[in-house]
Amino acid sequence: MQADFTREIEDDAFNRHKEVGKMMDCQTLAEAFEKVGFKIDDHVSRRDLVQIYQAIEQDTKAEVKRLTDQRQYDEAKVLNERCKFMRKEFEQHLMKTEIRVQEQEHRLMRHAQKAVVHNMSRFHEEHEAETEEKCAWRTNDLKLTHENQVYNLNLETGHIRRPHMKYSKGLLDLINAEESLVRLKQYDDAKNVRRMIDRILPGEEAAFNKRHEEKLDRMHRRQAEEHDEDLKRLNERVSALRWNGVRAREKDMAITQQRMKGHDVDMVHAHKLVMMKQPELAVHPSATWQNRPGFISTSAHHRGGQLLNAVKGKKANQAIYVASLCNVHSFDNPESGTVEM
């Protein structure tokens, strides 16, 4: 969008005050605004509003004095009543301006609350993802530990040699008897003893091998039981981490909502106190309407804007970058906000 510089006006004409005529002829607030170039829906500052009323009051008093000097008391009474009516309208408009400011603060408060909830939700999602990452790390770490322990146990049991066979005392006696009978050349008796040994030996070897295998199985079962206990403790720790995260997020959200509710209550209370004041049509009002230094940045009356600035990350007295309007325009790299017609 380009400005129209084809029409030029003189400097004295640009700065000349508009002739408004006699303000005492105004019967309504809308007429008074139209005389000075405003509309009834315009946002007029307090100073301009007071100056408009003072002009009406000054012209009215002068006209009332002229009418009373001419003994036109009825006309003077009507004009005086009209001035009182106009004062009430200006006071009501002054309070409407304050109501407009309060409505704006309420809108800013709602925007700030939405932004706070959005930021909290995003922070909670990141916190939940971080918690799940911790849980996954613990689970994977324990899984890797178990895999290493199983591999080491299998390697250890694979290197265990089968121990030498230990026969029972009865079988050893039979073996010794066989050897003695062979030395004595009593082969028939030695043959009978050998039959007895052949009947007993397979059973004892099977029992010995079974005990050895059971020993290895016990090592694996013991390790499996330990792994089951580790998994139970891991599930308890992971569950505790998740529930601690859920409770922490719920507590954080509850505290934040309570704080926002407190800010809203404080702002509403401050607005009610302002609306209880008596309106003053003065350029320099009394101490009742005067605000302390830092009122806008610290008072509960402007808590909506303060909270929104805090949520958006804008600090007090922080400069906002605005592109210069005096730079040479570049069509290849146009300035921010340039509209091509």
Rosetta silent file (secondary structure, phi, psi, omega in degrees, C-alpha in Angstrom):
SEQUENCE: MQADFTREIEDDAFNRHKEVGKMMDCQTLAEAFEKVGFKIDDHVSRRDLVQIYQAIEQDTKAEVKRLTDQRQYDEAKVLNERCKFMRKEFEQHLMKTEIRVQEQEHRLMRHAQKAVVHNMSRFHEEHEAETEEKCAWRTNDLKLTHENQVYNLNLETGHIRRPHMKYSKGLLDLINAEESLVRLKQYDDAKNVRRMIDRILPGEEAAFNKRHEEKLDRMHRRQAEEHDEDLKRLNERVSALRWNGVRAREKDMAITQQRMKGHDVDMVHAHKLVMMKQPELAVHPSATWQNRPGFISTSAHHRGGQLLNAVKGKKANQAIYVASLCNVHSFDNPESGTVEM
SCORE:     score description
SCORE:     0.000 S_00000001
   1 L     0.000  131.812 -178.742    0.000    0.000    0.000 S_00000001
   2 L  -115.438  143.586  179.074    1.402    3.412   -0.988 S_00000001
   3 L   -76.619  154.297  179.043    0.534    6.791    0.476 S_00000001
   4 L   -92.080  107.282  179.307   -0.925    9.526   -1.718 S_00000001
   5 L  -106.075   13.045 -177.505    1.646   12.322   -1.952 S_00000001
   6 L   -74.624  -27.201 -178.433    0.099   14.013   -5.014 S_00000001
   7 L  -103.010  124.674 -179.530   -1.867   16.534   -2.923 S_00000001
   8 L  -110.072  146.252  176.585    0.165   19.000   -0.891 S_00000001
   9 L  -128.344  156.085  179.225   -1.057   21.294    1.875 S_00000001
  10 L   -72.374  152.369 -178.666    0.549   24.222    3.590 S_00000001
  11 H   -64.710  -40.443 -179.535    2.164   23.725    6.973 S_00000001
  12 H   -67.115  -31.337  177.789    0.046   26.406    8.653 S_00000001
  13 H   -72.787  -33.721 -179.759   -3.091   24.792    7.248 S_00000001
  14 H   -69.373  -38.912 -176.464   -1.990   21.361    8.521 S_00000001
  15 H   -92.757   -1.931 -177.854   -1.290   22.622   12.048 S_00000001
  16 L   -72.234  137.494  177.764   -4.243   25.047   12.230 S_00000001
  17 L   -70.425  143.610  179.950   -6.829   24.190   14.871 S_00000001
  18 L   -73.410  136.344  177.350  -10.245   23.319   13.604 S_00000001
  19 L   -77.849  118.179 -175.700  -12.919   25.949   14.150 S_00000001
  20 L  -102.102  -10.560  179.752  -15.588   24.268   16.232 S_00000001
  21 L    77.110 -158.528 -177.695  -17.952   27.166   16.752 S_00000001
  22 L   -83.600  118.863 -178.496  -20.079   27.629   19.873 S_00000001
  23 H   -75.646  -15.934 -177.254  -19.998   24.506   22.034 S_00000001
  24 H   -71.183  -16.331  179.481  -23.042   25.603   24.040 S_00000001
  25 H   -76.115  -12.414 -179.339  -25.299   24.655   21.126 S_00000001
  26 L   -70.794  128.884  179.936  -24.510   20.971   21.642 S_00000001
  27 L  -105.340  -19.732  178.841  -27.410   19.112   23.164 S_00000001
  28 L  -132.858  168.209  179.183  -25.960   15.604   23.157 S_00000001
  29 H   -66.701  -35.499 -179.826  -22.570   13.984   23.493 S_00000001
  30 H   -64.140  -40.862  178.201  -22.635   12.913   19.847 S_00000001
  31 H   -64.126  -39.954  179.446  -23.101   16.519   18.697 S_00000001
  32 H   -64.249  -40.393  178.811  -20.198   17.654   20.866 S_00000001
  33 H   -66.136  -40.511 -179.183  -17.955   14.967   19.398 S_00000001
  34 H   -65.393  -32.023 -179.469  -18.948   15.853   15.833 S_00000001
  35 H   -66.171  -33.206 -178.674  -18.092   19.497   16.437 S_00000001
  36 L   -98.077    5.594  175.369  -14.507   18.641   17.331 S_00000001
  37 L    93.349   10.885  177.288  -14.126   16.024   14.592 S_00000001
  38 L  -103.884  167.020  171.532  -14.754   12.880   16.617 S_00000001
  39 L  -115.026  161.235 -173.535  -17.425   10.224   16.399 S_00000001
  40 L   -64.536  -24.333 -178.774  -19.327    8.771   19.314 S_00000001
  41 L   -92.982   -1.194 -178.891  -17.575    5.389   18.894 S_00000001
  42 L   -70.766  150.396  174.845  -14.062    6.845   18.774 S_00000001
  43 L   -86.215  101.171 -177.307  -11.600    6.099   21.558 S_00000001
  44 L   -99.249  135.347  179.760  -11.052    9.550   23.016 S_00000001
  45 L   -69.754  163.314 -178.728   -8.393   10.101   25.649 S_00000001
  46 H   -62.590  -41.502 -178.004   -9.292   11.419   29.059 S_00000001
  47 H   -62.958  -46.085  179.341   -7.532   14.738   28.437 S_00000001
  48 H   -63.573  -39.939  179.753   -9.395   15.373   25.151 S_00000001
  49 H   -62.809  -43.698  179.813  -12.704   14.411   26.738 S_00000001
  50 H   -66.396  -39.905  179.836  -12.173   16.798   29.644 S_00000001
  51 H   -65.828  -36.272  176.848  -11.122   19.622   27.317 S_00000001
  52 H   -64.022  -45.263 -179.945  -14.271   19.138   25.213 S_00000001
  53 H   -66.290  -40.234  179.072  -16.457   19.336   28.293 S_00000001
  54 H   -62.561  -36.249  176.292  -14.580   22.343   29.649 S_00000001
  55 H   -64.498  -42.383  177.777  -15.147   24.137   26.337 S_00000001
  56 H   -63.331  -45.042 -178.537  -18.880   23.358   26.568 S_00000001
  57 H   -64.557  -40.844 -179.828  -18.992   24.461   30.199 S_00000001
  58 H   -65.102  -46.027  178.677  -17.089   27.682   29.497 S_00000001
  59 H   -65.140  -37.697 -179.119  -19.337   28.655   26.572 S_00000001
  60 H   -66.587  -43.737  178.877  -22.442   27.694   28.549 S_00000001
  61 H   -62.218  -41.040  178.771  -21.464   29.784   31.564 S_00000001
  62 H   -63.611  -41.678  179.519  -20.757   32.759   29.337 S_00000001
  63 H   -69.046  -38.379  177.653  -24.143   32.363   27.630 S_00000001
  64 H   -63.127  -39.526  178.791  -25.926   31.885   30.962 S_00000001
  65 H   -64.802  -39.025  179.192  -24.308   35.093   32.265 S_00000001
  66 H   -67.397  -40.244 -179.852  -25.448   36.946   29.156 S_00000001
  67 H   -68.212  -39.808  178.762  -28.992   35.615   29.502 S_00000001
  68 H   -68.343  -32.811  176.178  -29.182   36.465   33.191 S_00000001
  69 H   -65.387  -31.150  178.155  -27.920   39.955   32.461 S_00000001
  70 L   -91.446   10.981  178.226  -30.812   40.303   29.998 S_00000001
  71 L    61.318   29.036  176.533  -33.253   38.893   32.576 S_00000001
  72 L   -97.619   73.014 -172.484  -33.968   35.823   30.380 S_00000001
  73 H   -70.381  -35.177 -179.588  -34.127   33.452   33.296 S_00000001
  74 H   -64.346  -46.701  177.912  -36.130   30.687   31.613 S_00000001
  75 H   -62.720  -37.204  178.856  -33.624   30.356   28.763 S_00000001
  76 H   -66.565  -37.815  179.217  -30.778   30.477   31.298 S_00000001
  77 H   -65.320  -43.899  179.189  -32.423   27.711   33.356 S_00000001
  78 H   -61.979  -41.965 -179.242  -32.837   25.497   30.264 S_00000001
  79 H   -66.848  -38.245  178.537  -29.224   26.082   29.260 S_00000001
  80 H   -66.580  -40.591  177.360  -28.001   25.341   32.790 S_00000001
  81 H   -64.823  -38.159  177.613  -29.999   22.075   32.914 S_00000001
  82 H   -63.836  -37.827  178.630  -28.592   21.118   29.522 S_00000001
  83 H   -65.096  -40.086  177.366  -25.076   21.711   30.862 S_00000001
  84 H   -64.145  -41.693  178.580  -25.781   19.440   33.840 S_00000001
  85 H   -62.426  -42.153  178.699  -27.140   16.772   31.502 S_00000001
  86 H   -63.441  -36.200  178.548  -24.057   17.065   29.311 S_00000001
  87 H   -62.464  -43.174  178.896  -21.846   16.684   32.386 S_00000001
  88 H   -62.352  -41.166  178.869  -23.584   13.417   33.289 S_00000001
  89 H   -63.147  -41.022  179.152  -23.143   12.156   29.727 S_00000001
  90 H   -66.278  -38.913  177.361  -19.440   13.027   29.791 S_00000001
  91 H   -64.195  -41.653  177.810  -19.034   11.320   33.160 S_00000001
  92 H   -64.526  -40.053  178.134  -20.801    8.226   31.835 S_00000001
  93 H   -66.802  -35.535  177.264  -18.609    8.257   28.736 S_00000001
  94 H   -62.899  -42.243  177.764  -15.546    8.633   30.942 S_00000001
  95 H   -71.270  -31.127  175.060  -16.569    5.545   32.892 S_00000001
  96 H   -63.812  -36.278  175.921  -17.352    3.728   29.616 S_00000001
  97 H   -61.316  -41.732  177.374  -13.764    4.419   28.604 S_00000001
  98 H   -65.131  -39.335  177.338  -12.647    2.793   31.842 S_00000001
  99 H   -63.712  -37.748  178.337  -14.992   -0.145   31.171 S_00000001
 100 H   -63.368  -40.363  177.490  -13.471   -0.479   27.700 S_00000001
 101 H   -63.316  -42.178 -179.751  -10.006   -0.652   29.257 S_00000001
 102 H   -66.137  -40.356  177.324  -11.212   -3.301   31.698 S_00000001
 103 H   -62.866  -38.230  176.600  -12.796   -5.362   28.916 S_00000001
 104 H   -63.231  -40.888  177.505   -9.503   -5.201   27.032 S_00000001
 105 H   -63.913  -37.584  177.477   -7.672   -6.450   30.136 S_00000001
 106 H   -65.691  -39.685  176.887  -10.161   -9.319   30.427 S_00000001
 107 H   -63.876  -43.447  177.979   -9.537  -10.253   26.782 S_00000001
 108 H   -63.106  -36.641  178.232   -5.795  -10.140   27.362 S_00000001
 109 H   -63.977  -41.728  178.718   -6.268  -12.281   30.466 S_00000001
 110 H   -65.096  -42.326  177.266   -8.168  -14.908   28.468 S_00000001
 111 H   -62.557  -41.473  179.999   -5.481  -14.927   25.775 S_00000001
 112 H   -64.396  -41.113  179.122   -2.807  -15.210   28.468 S_00000001
 113 H   -63.942  -40.913  176.651   -4.610  -18.095   30.150 S_00000001
 114 H   -62.928  -42.032 -179.932   -4.885  -19.954   26.844 S_00000001
 115 H   -65.428  -38.596  178.980   -1.196  -19.326   26.185 S_00000001
 116 H   -63.964  -45.999  179.706   -0.294  -20.520   29.688 S_00000001
 117 H   -62.639  -40.884  178.990   -2.318  -23.718   29.280 S_00000001
 118 H   -63.198  -46.083  179.630   -0.776  -24.282   25.839 S_00000001
 119 H   -64.526  -39.307  178.966    2.755  -23.767   27.162 S_00000001
 120 H   -65.773  -40.133  178.883    2.065  -25.999   30.151 S_00000001
 121 H   -63.324  -42.482  178.764    0.673  -28.738   27.887 S_00000001
 122 H   -65.280  -41.136  177.784    3.738  -28.545   25.676 S_00000001
 123 H   -64.257  -39.440  179.494    6.035  -28.622   28.708 S_00000001
 124 H   -68.247  -36.217  175.850    4.138  -31.590   30.139 S_00000001
 125 H   -63.017  -42.486  177.700    4.407  -33.448   26.838 S_00000001
 126 H   -64.713  -40.088  178.737    8.166  -32.888   26.870 S_00000001
 127 H   -64.778  -41.540  178.350    8.317  -33.984   30.507 S_00000001
 128 H   -64.986  -41.275  177.855    6.308  -37.133   29.756 S_00000001
 129 H   -64.247  -38.429  177.654    8.533  -37.917   26.769 S_00000001
 130 H   -64.964  -40.677  177.984   11.607  -37.430   28.953 S_00000001
 131 H   -63.469  -44.460  178.673   10.136  -39.765   31.579 S_00000001
 132 H   -63.868  -34.276  177.512    9.357  -42.402   28.952 S_00000001
 133 H   -65.631  -40.882  175.933   12.891  -42.040   27.629 S_00000001
 134 H   -62.434  -43.338  179.319   14.274  -42.710   31.108 S_00000001
 135 H   -63.347  -42.748  179.217   12.015  -45.751   31.480 S_00000001
 136 H   -64.558  -38.104  178.645   13.046  -47.075   28.071 S_00000001
 137 H   -63.794  -43.462  178.534   16.714  -46.569   28.942 S_00000001
 138 H   -63.378  -42.600 -179.605   16.327  -48.512   32.191 S_00000001
 139 H   -63.885  -46.585  179.633   14.450  -51.300   30.393 S_00000001
 140 H   -65.460  -36.878  179.291   17.002  -51.578   27.598 S_00000001
 141 H   -64.578  -43.788  178.261   19.885  -51.433   30.076 S_00000001
 142 H   -66.936  -38.132  178.132   18.440  -54.295   32.130 S_00000001
 143 H   -61.918  -43.405  178.637   17.688  -56.282   28.970 S_00000001
 144 H   -65.425  -39.185  177.562   21.284  -55.873   27.810 S_00000001
 145 H   -62.088  -44.513  178.810   22.557  -56.857   31.268 S_00000001
 146 H   -63.291  -42.119  178.808   20.434  -60.006   31.266 S_00000001
 147 H   -61.310  -41.318  178.171   21.600  -60.944   27.785 S_00000001
 148 H   -65.761  -40.576  179.341   25.221  -60.576   28.879 S_00000001
 149 H   -65.348  -40.767  177.755   24.607  -62.623   32.021 S_00000001
 150 H   -64.089  -42.903  178.631   22.921  -65.411   30.036 S_00000001
 151 H   -62.439  -43.884 -179.660   25.769  -65.431   27.529 S_00000001
 152 H   -64.702  -40.175  179.478   28.375  -65.562   30.297 S_00000001
 153 H   -66.291  -42.047  177.424   26.550  -68.378   32.102 S_00000001
 154 H   -62.540  -38.198  178.168   26.239  -70.401   28.915 S_00000001
 155 H   -66.736  -39.653 -179.739   29.922  -69.829   28.274 S_00000001
 156 H   -67.223  -46.708 -179.783   30.773  -70.850   31.831 S_00000001
 157 H   -67.647  -29.681  177.740   28.663  -74.012   31.784 S_00000001
 158 H   -68.411  -25.877  179.658   30.038  -74.886   28.353 S_00000001
 159 H   -91.462   -6.624  179.202   33.571  -74.872   29.806 S_00000001
 160 L   -74.507  122.157  178.351   32.683  -76.991   32.845 S_00000001
 161 L   -80.693  146.648  176.921   34.122  -80.450   32.387 S_00000001
 162 L   -68.484  127.182 -176.625   32.151  -83.478   33.379 S_00000001
 163 L   -69.607  162.732  178.509   33.742  -84.745   36.648 S_00000001
 164 L   -64.729  147.054 -177.684   35.198  -88.195   37.044 S_00000001
 165 L   -68.228  130.741  176.704   32.733  -90.945   37.804 S_00000001
 166 L  -112.155  112.108 -177.164   32.434  -91.725   41.491 S_00000001
 167 L   -84.910  162.187  177.608   31.106  -95.211   42.087 S_00000001
 168 L   -76.011  164.732 -178.508   29.285  -96.405   45.158 S_00000001
 169 H   -62.532  -38.961  179.125   31.051  -98.464   47.844 S_00000001
 170 H   -63.181  -43.012 -179.907   29.172 -101.628   46.815 S_00000001
 171 H   -67.558  -38.341  177.853   30.168 -101.250   43.177 S_00000001
 172 H   -64.110  -37.514  177.621   33.803 -100.571   44.139 S_00000001
 173 H   -63.887  -40.714  178.733   33.786 -103.706   46.254 S_00000001
 174 H   -64.342  -40.651  179.652   32.478 -105.729   43.287 S_00000001
 175 H   -64.476  -42.915  178.281   35.190 -104.261   40.992 S_00000001
 176 H   -65.600  -37.628  179.190   37.888 -105.103   43.546 S_00000001
 177 H   -64.794  -39.613  178.054   36.417 -108.594   43.991 S_00000001
 178 H   -61.200  -45.175 -179.670   36.492 -109.133   40.234 S_00000001
 179 H   -63.905  -38.715  178.915   40.132 -108.130   40.086 S_00000001
 180 H   -65.428  -42.347  179.678   40.983 -110.434   43.010 S_00000001
 181 H   -65.704  -34.037  177.948   39.141 -113.361   41.429 S_00000001
 182 H   -67.088  -40.275  178.587   40.989 -112.780   38.159 S_00000001
 183 H   -65.302  -32.371 -179.932   44.302 -112.822   39.995 S_00000001
 184 L   -85.018    1.602  178.919   43.235 -116.064   41.691 S_00000001
 185 L    62.152   30.543  175.542   42.253 -117.466   38.294 S_00000001
 186 L   -98.975   78.261 -169.675   38.670 -118.052   39.450 S_00000001
 187 H   -72.147  -32.754  178.912   37.166 -117.011   36.182 S_00000001
 188 H   -63.689  -47.081  177.754   33.701 -118.383   36.682 S_00000001
 189 H   -63.799  -38.177  178.977   33.204 -116.368   39.854 S_00000001
 190 H   -63.802  -35.061  178.042   34.792 -113.330   38.152 S_00000001
 191 H   -66.108  -41.478  178.190   32.301 -113.761   35.312 S_00000001
 192 H   -63.770  -40.557  178.419   29.383 -113.784   37.718 S_00000001
 193 H   -64.465  -38.462  179.163   30.721 -110.664   39.452 S_00000001
 194 H   -62.808  -38.035  176.378   31.077 -108.945   36.071 S_00000001
 195 H   -61.035  -42.494  178.623   27.425 -109.648   35.348 S_00000001
 196 H   -62.843  -41.151  179.090   26.490 -107.998   38.639 S_00000001
 197 H   -64.105  -40.903 -178.895   28.724 -105.007   37.821 S_00000001
 198 H   -65.438  -29.010  177.148   27.148 -104.656   34.350 S_00000001
 199 H   -75.925  -34.342 -175.181   23.703 -104.566   35.930 S_00000001
 200 H   -87.091  -37.088 -171.843   24.617 -101.906   38.532 S_00000001
 201 H   -59.928  -46.096 -179.112   27.052  -99.691   36.533 S_00000001
 202 H   -59.790  -37.937  179.659   24.598  -98.140   33.950 S_00000001
 203 H   -65.199  -43.171 -179.867   22.233  -97.066   36.710 S_00000001
 204 H   -68.496  -37.786  177.636   24.953  -95.382   38.726 S_00000001
 205 H   -65.451  -40.548  178.193   26.405  -93.653   35.649 S_00000001
 206 H   -63.685  -41.334  179.178   22.934  -92.418   34.675 S_00000001
 207 H   -65.244  -40.538  179.780   22.342  -91.120   38.220 S_00000001
 208 H   -65.286  -43.911  178.323   25.754  -89.431   38.268 S_00000001
 209 H   -64.540  -36.693  178.935   25.147  -87.753   34.900 S_00000001
 210 H   -64.674  -41.713  178.609   21.690  -86.715   36.013 S_00000001
 211 H   -63.196  -37.824  178.829   23.083  -85.026   39.125 S_00000001
 212 H   -65.580  -43.953  178.520   25.589  -83.170   36.977 S_00000001
 213 H   -65.807  -37.802  177.805   22.900  -81.965   34.568 S_00000001
 214 H   -64.048  -34.662  177.302   20.670  -80.948   37.475 S_00000001
 215 H   -62.992  -43.896  177.660   23.540  -78.882   38.864 S_00000001
 216 H   -66.436  -40.365  178.262   23.803  -76.993   35.568 S_00000001
 217 H   -63.596  -37.308  178.262   20.018  -76.626   35.385 S_00000001
 218 H   -62.781  -38.502  177.395   19.973  -75.199   38.910 S_00000001
 219 H   -61.561  -42.842  178.902   22.473  -72.552   37.830 S_00000001
 220 H   -68.962  -40.840  179.131   20.199  -71.578   34.908 S_00000001
 221 H   -64.641  -42.018  178.765   17.048  -71.648   37.065 S_00000001
 222 H   -60.815  -41.455  178.504   18.723  -69.530   39.739 S_00000001
 223 H   -66.403  -40.808  178.375   19.725  -67.018   37.098 S_00000001
 224 H   -62.750  -40.970  177.585   16.195  -67.010   35.621 S_00000001
 225 H   -63.291  -41.230  177.796   14.708  -66.402   39.092 S_00000001
 226 H   -63.659  -38.511  178.173   17.131  -63.523   39.624 S_00000001
 227 H   -65.624  -39.560  176.938   16.138  -62.106   36.254 S_00000001
 228 H   -61.904  -41.762  177.068   12.456  -62.348   37.181 S_00000001
 229 H   -63.684  -40.359  177.600   13.162  -60.466   40.407 S_00000001
 230 H   -61.835  -40.965  179.185   15.088  -57.846   38.448 S_00000001
 231 H   -65.485  -39.362  177.398   12.145  -57.438   36.070 S_00000001
 232 H   -62.486  -46.616  178.841    9.720  -57.036   38.979 S_00000001
 233 H   -64.428  -37.235  178.052   11.908  -54.374   40.584 S_00000001
 234 H   -63.574  -44.377  178.536   12.331  -52.695   37.194 S_00000001
 235 H   -61.127  -38.307  177.660    8.563  -52.597   36.663 S_00000001
 236 H   -65.260  -43.219 -179.826    8.152  -51.075   40.120 S_00000001
 237 H   -66.966  -42.766  179.671   10.799  -48.421   39.429 S_00000001
 238 H   -64.638  -43.135  177.459    9.414  -47.635   35.977 S_00000001
 239 H   -62.165  -39.736  177.980    5.872  -47.449   37.348 S_00000001
 240 H   -64.450  -40.906  177.543    7.085  -45.175   40.151 S_00000001
 241 H   -61.359  -44.872 -178.441    8.808  -42.904   37.628 S_00000001
 242 H   -65.214  -45.829 -178.280    5.654  -42.666   35.513 S_00000001
 243 H   -68.533  -36.128  174.886    3.353  -42.024   38.459 S_00000001
 244 H   -62.261  -40.010  176.713    5.740  -39.473   39.955 S_00000001
 245 H   -64.772  -41.533  179.226    5.731  -37.703   36.597 S_00000001
 246 H   -63.179  -45.739 -179.529    1.917  -37.805   36.426 S_00000001
 247 H   -65.913  -38.738  179.201    1.565  -36.423   39.959 S_00000001
 248 H   -64.378  -42.057  178.765    4.190  -33.744   39.323 S_00000001
 249 H   -67.598  -41.022  177.501    2.400  -32.622   36.147 S_00000001
 250 H   -63.702  -41.459  178.608   -0.993  -32.631   37.860 S_00000001
 251 H   -64.869  -42.407  179.317    0.413  -30.626   40.768 S_00000001
 252 H   -62.387  -43.805  179.017    2.081  -28.177   38.407 S_00000001
 253 H   -66.367  -39.700  178.989   -1.147  -27.701   36.432 S_00000001
 254 H   -64.198  -42.814  178.833   -3.219  -27.290   39.616 S_00000001
 255 H   -63.900  -42.780 -179.546   -0.811  -24.671   40.983 S_00000001
 256 H   -64.368  -43.631  178.625   -0.797  -22.820   37.659 S_00000001
 257 H   -63.948  -38.345  177.839   -4.594  -22.829   37.418 S_00000001
 258 H   -66.643  -37.965  177.223   -4.870  -21.578   40.992 S_00000001
 259 H   -64.947  -44.100  178.439   -2.404  -18.791   40.241 S_00000001
 260 H   -63.276  -38.297  177.283   -4.336  -17.765   37.133 S_00000001
 261 H   -64.075  -40.957  177.330   -7.548  -17.831   39.162 S_00000001
 262 H   -64.041  -41.720  177.210   -5.896  -15.628   41.795 S_00000001
 263 H   -61.854  -41.314 -179.293   -4.685  -13.187   39.133 S_00000001
 264 H   -65.796  -42.322  179.072   -8.193  -13.035   37.668 S_00000001
 265 H   -64.125  -42.976  178.600   -9.771  -12.445   41.088 S_00000001
 266 H   -61.686  -41.287 -179.042   -7.247   -9.696   41.880 S_00000001
 267 H   -67.200  -43.379  178.549   -7.910   -7.992   38.552 S_00000001
 268 H   -61.976  -41.024  178.701  -11.690   -8.138   38.950 S_00000001
 269 H   -63.464  -43.058  178.391  -11.381   -6.715   42.472 S_00000001
 270 H   -63.541  -37.921  178.637   -9.164   -3.871   41.236 S_00000001
 271 H   -66.375  -39.063  178.393  -11.659   -3.096   38.470 S_00000001
 272 H   -64.535  -39.013  178.268  -14.537   -2.987   40.949 S_00000001
 273 H   -63.551  -38.000  178.967  -12.620   -0.544   43.133 S_00000001
 274 H   -66.918  -40.715 -178.515  -12.058    1.716   40.129 S_00000001
 275 H   -69.608  -16.600  176.925  -15.749    1.615   39.177 S_00000001
 276 L   -82.138   -8.977 -179.947  -16.681    2.722   42.707 S_00000001
 277 L   -75.394  153.477  176.504  -14.808    6.003   42.244 S_00000001
 278 L   -84.006  125.429 -178.190  -16.635    9.209   41.470 S_00000001
 279 L   -63.213  144.785 -179.184  -15.787   10.397   37.933 S_00000001
 280 L  -127.683  123.112  177.681  -13.852   13.685   37.717 S_00000001
 281 L   -93.995   73.531 -179.772  -13.871   15.911   34.643 S_00000001
 282 L  -140.472  140.560  178.290  -10.488   17.506   35.271 S_00000001
 283 L   -63.448  -40.269  176.179   -7.285   17.494   33.261 S_00000001
 284 L  -112.975   90.636 -175.944   -5.350   17.026   36.501 S_00000001
 285 L   -70.014  173.333 -179.789   -7.627   14.832   38.659 S_00000001
 286 L   -73.286  179.182 -177.894   -7.367   14.423   42.396 S_00000001
 287 L   -63.320  -20.146  179.878   -5.254   11.807   44.134 S_00000001
 288 L   -62.897  -36.061 -177.613   -8.166    9.378   43.875 S_00000001
 289 L  -101.561   -1.858  178.828   -7.622    9.040   40.114 S_00000001
 290 L   -84.452  142.988 -177.375   -3.855    9.492   40.075 S_00000001
 291 L  -108.938  145.546  179.649   -1.737    6.381   39.649 S_00000001
 292 L   -71.849  163.033  174.942    1.595    5.642   41.277 S_00000001
 293 L   -62.032  139.302 -178.203    4.778    5.149   39.237 S_00000001
 294 L    77.401   17.506 -177.202    4.909    1.698   37.697 S_00000001
 295 H   -62.963  -43.043 -176.128    1.121    1.321   37.917 S_00000001
 296 H   -67.996  -35.247 -174.991    0.765   -0.230   34.458 S_00000001
 297 H   -87.367  -14.657 -175.480    3.578   -2.738   34.969 S_00000001
 298 H  -128.361  -18.825 -174.398    2.705   -3.839   38.528 S_00000001
 299 L   -74.526  149.252  176.736   -0.920   -3.047   39.344 S_00000001
 300 H   -68.463  -16.999  178.420   -3.564   -5.786   39.394 S_00000001
 301 H   -62.003  -34.647 -179.229   -5.717   -3.477   37.227 S_00000001
 302 H  -109.472   33.796 -175.799   -3.525   -4.361   34.204 S_00000001
 303 H   -67.299  -28.553  178.524   -2.854   -7.962   35.204 S_00000001
 304 H   -62.647  -50.308  178.068   -4.143   -9.311   31.882 S_00000001
 305 H   -65.508  -37.192  178.935   -1.550   -7.443   29.823 S_00000001
 306 H   -63.243  -45.388 -178.845    1.174   -8.191   32.367 S_00000001
 307 H   -66.701  -39.327  179.464    0.466  -11.917   32.298 S_00000001
 308 H   -65.466  -40.948  177.094    0.284  -11.995   28.505 S_00000001
 309 H   -64.040  -38.258  179.117    3.625  -10.185   28.212 S_00000001
 310 H   -67.111  -38.227 -179.597    5.153  -12.615   30.700 S_00000001
 311 H   -70.462  -40.874 -178.756    3.811  -15.619   28.784 S_00000001
 312 H   -74.518   -9.084  177.359    4.935  -14.290   25.404 S_00000001
 313 L    90.181    9.623  178.880    8.415  -13.681   26.787 S_00000001
 314 L   -86.337  123.291  179.412    8.404   -9.884   26.550 S_00000001
 315 L   -90.325  164.375  179.282   10.270   -8.291   29.421 S_00000001
 316 L   -65.588  138.007  178.240    9.672   -4.847   30.853 S_00000001
 317 L    59.949   24.861  179.002   11.287   -2.008   28.866 S_00000001
 318 L   -88.222  126.435 -178.600   12.421   -4.506   26.239 S_00000001
 319 L   -74.931  141.726  178.135   12.845   -2.940   22.812 S_00000001
 320 L  -107.429  128.932 -176.427   11.096   -4.599   19.890 S_00000001
 321 L   -69.687  130.419  175.364   12.921   -4.575   16.566 S_00000001
 322 L  -129.796  130.605 -179.300   11.162   -2.658   13.828 S_00000001
 323 L   -62.849  142.092 -178.911   12.601   -2.361   10.342 S_00000001
 324 L   -68.299  144.388  178.313   13.686    1.140    9.430 S_00000001
 325 L   -92.462   -3.104 -175.901   11.453    3.132    7.084 S_00000001
 326 L  -102.149   -1.291 -179.686   14.396    5.170    5.753 S_00000001
 327 L   -72.000  152.599  176.874   16.379    2.356    4.135 S_00000001
 328 L   -67.463  130.057 -176.386   16.718    2.227    0.347 S_00000001
 329 L   -71.716  137.082  177.063   14.070   -0.101   -1.009 S_00000001
 330 L  -116.833  121.104 -179.923   15.278   -3.298   -2.629 S_00000001
 331 L   -74.105  -24.661  177.503   12.944   -5.011   -5.068 S_00000001
 332 L   -75.435  -35.564  179.351   14.976   -8.231   -4.852 S_00000001
 333 L  -132.413   77.386 -173.483   14.766   -8.307   -1.056 S_00000001
 334 L   -66.030  157.307  179.082   11.804   -6.111   -0.038 S_00000001
 335 L   -69.750  157.942  179.470   11.359   -4.855    3.500 S_00000001
 336 L   -65.283  133.699  179.606    9.064   -6.638    5.962 S_00000001
 337 L    92.729   -2.163  179.436    5.453   -5.518    5.601 S_00000001
 338 L   -72.081  132.226  179.028    5.787   -4.401    1.977 S_00000001
 339 L  -111.743  125.868  179.604    2.606   -5.014   -0.021 S_00000001
 340 L   -90.077  122.636 -176.937    2.878   -5.383   -3.772 S_00000001
 341 L   -88.972    0.000    0.000   -0.056   -3.729   -5.582 S_00000001
